[in-house]
Amino acid sequence: MSRKILIVEDAETAAATLEIALENIPGVNVLRVSDGLRAWEYLAPEKGAAIDALVTDLELPFLDGFELIRRVRQQSRFALLPIVVISGLGDPQVSERVKRLGADAFFSKPWSPLEVRKKVECLLNSS
């Protein structure tokens, strides 16, 4: 059974690095979008996309990561969806804010692809 991870990242290098790291998780299929609005359209109720984990940046075009997380958590079908946030925002309050919104983990840039992969794999295996 293939599990799907949606990466939402507008920086090509970061997106590619994440994709390579997360593809090393057994049985995973990685999808990438470059803005929050495309991610939301993909996850919107009428699409019914089956996503097993969401890895998102916060500073995104069209719809930022904060709003994306808020919208995802408002959907009961995503109540247990693992959400991992990766951000360059250095403010310590950012980590608290995303956790209050419902994110499961927060990594500030520069982040370790190995640590992100381990966390996503752990969240996938516990959900």
Beta strands, then each sheet from edge to edge (+ up, - down):
strand 1: 3-8
strand 2: 28-33
strand 3: 53-56
strand 4: 83-87
strand 5: 105-108
sheet 1: 2+ 1+ 3+ 4+ 5+
end
